[in-house]
Amino acid sequence: MRERKLSVTTSPEPSPADAGTSRKKKILIVEDDQDMLSILCKVLQDKGYEVLGLPSAMAIVDGLHGDPDLFILDKNMDVIDGIAVSKYLRLKSGGRRVPIVMISGSDSQARAKAAGVDCYLEKPIDVKRLLAVVQHYIDGPLPIAIDRSSLPDDTRLCG
């Protein structure tokens, strides 16, 4: 099976006026649904993240994923699923723990947590929730207070 690679990069190179500012945070998304992958990439790019979107996790296993600040993995994929990739990433981390957010249309939350996933979000994805989770894991705590008791149980597990 030939792997298709959709590489999505972010906005243009920073201008000289941006020199000295910190680098863009990198997010690697693995999602086999091309429409969902495109939407996730666009939403995160619009928020200023550098995004690489892949339709298969084989690039991760082959070591071609670079050095992202966050992984977003679909749970259900052909060849190798998000649970297996999460286990692989935790075993091969070399001491660096990159956060993993898993998205899925099936209920695999317990298995995902056991595999080392930091946050599990069910499809359909709430874009505001996804952005809050990404900000939490990449940029630190949210600048506004959130009443976590009002959030669904799956969100409370995300930090």
C-alpha positions in Angstrom: 0.0 0.0 0.0 1.5 3.3 -1.1 1.3 6.0 1.5 -0.1 9.4 0.4 1.4 12.3 2.3 -0.4 15.6 2.6 2.0 18.1 3.9 0.4 21.2 5.0 2.5 24.1 6.0 1.5 27.3 7.7 1.7 30.9 6.8 4.5 32.6 5.0 8.0 33.0 6.4 8.2 35.5 9.3 9.1 39.1 8.3 12.3 40.7 9.6 10.1 42.5 12.1 9.2 39.1 13.6 12.9 38.3 14.2 13.6 37.4 17.8 10.1 36.1 18.4 9.7 32.4 19.4 9.3 29.7 16.8 5.9 28.5 15.8 4.7 25.4 17.7 4.5 22.3 15.5 1.5 20.0 15.4 1.5 16.7 13.6 -2.0 15.4 12.7 -2.6 11.8 11.5 -6.2 11.4 10.1 -7.2 9.0 7.3 -10.3 11.0 6.4 -9.0 13.5 3.9 -11.8 16.0 4.6 -11.3 15.9 8.3 -7.6 16.2 7.9 -7.9 19.3 5.7 -10.3 20.9 8.2 -8.1 20.2 11.2 -5.1 21.5 9.4 -6.8 24.7 8.3 -8.3 25.5 11.8 -4.9 25.0 13.5 -3.0 27.0 10.8 -5.4 29.8 11.2 -4.4 30.0 14.9 -0.8 30.3 13.9 0.5 26.8 14.4 2.8 25.0 12.0 0.9 21.9 10.9 1.9 18.7 9.1 -1.0 16.5 8.1 -0.6 12.8 7.3 -3.2 10.3 6.0 -1.3 7.4 7.6 0.7 6.8 10.7 3.4 4.8 8.9 5.6 8.0 8.5 5.7 8.1 12.3 6.8 4.5 12.6 9.3 5.1 9.8 10.7 8.0 11.8 9.8 10.7 9.3 7.7 12.8 11.5 10.2 15.4 12.6 10.0 16.9 16.1 6.5 18.2 16.8 5.2 19.8 19.9 1.9 17.9 19.8 0.5 14.9 18.1 -3.2 14.7 17.1 -4.0 11.1 16.1 -7.2 9.5 14.8 -7.9 6.3 16.6 -9.4 4.3 13.7 -7.0 4.0 10.8 -5.9 1.3 8.3 -2.6 -0.5 8.7 -1.8 1.0 12.2 -4.3 2.6 14.5 -3.8 5.5 16.9 -3.6 3.3 20.0 -0.6 1.4 18.5 1.0 4.6 17.4 0.6 6.1 20.9 2.3 3.1 22.5 5.1 3.3 19.9 5.6 7.0 20.6 5.8 6.5 24.3 8.3 3.6 24.0 10.5 5.5 21.5 10.3 8.9 23.2 13.9 9.0 24.4 12.8 10.9 27.5 10.9 13.6 25.7 7.2 13.4 26.3 5.3 15.0 23.5 1.6 15.4 24.3 -0.8 13.1 22.3 -4.4 14.1 21.6 -6.6 11.3 20.2 -9.7 11.8 18.3 -12.2 9.1 17.6 -15.8 8.3 16.7 -15.6 5.1 18.8 -15.4 4.7 22.6 -11.8 3.7 23.2 -11.0 6.2 26.0 -9.7 3.6 28.5 -7.5 2.0 25.9 -6.2 5.4 24.8 -5.3 6.4 28.3 -3.5 3.1 28.9 -1.5 3.7 25.7 -0.2 7.1 27.0 -2.7 9.4 25.3 -2.9 12.8 27.2 -6.4 13.8 25.9 -9.2 11.9 24.2 -11.8 13.8 22.2 -14.8 12.2 20.6 -16.0 12.9 17.1 -17.7 15.0 15.9 -15.0 17.4 17.1 -16.0 20.6 18.8 -13.5 23.1 17.3 -13.5 25.4 20.4 -12.8 22.4 22.6 -10.0 21.2 20.3 -8.4 24.7 20.3 -8.6 24.9 24.0 -6.9 21.5 24.4 -4.2 22.4 21.9 -3.5 25.6 23.7 -3.4 23.8 27.0 -0.8 21.3 25.9 1.3 23.6 23.7 1.0 27.1 25.1 0.3 26.3 28.7 -2.8 26.9 30.8 -5.6 28.9 29.3 -5.6 32.6 30.2 -9.3 32.4 31.2 -10.9 30.5 34.0 -13.0 27.5 33.0 -15.6 25.8 35.2 -14.4 22.3 34.6 -17.4 20.8 36.4 -19.6 22.0 33.5 -17.5 20.2 30.9 -18.3 16.7 29.7 -16.3 13.9 31.4 -14.0 13.4 28.3 -12.9 17.0 28.5 -12.0 16.9 32.2 -9.5 14.1 31.4 -7.6 16.6 29.1 -5.7 18.5 31.7 
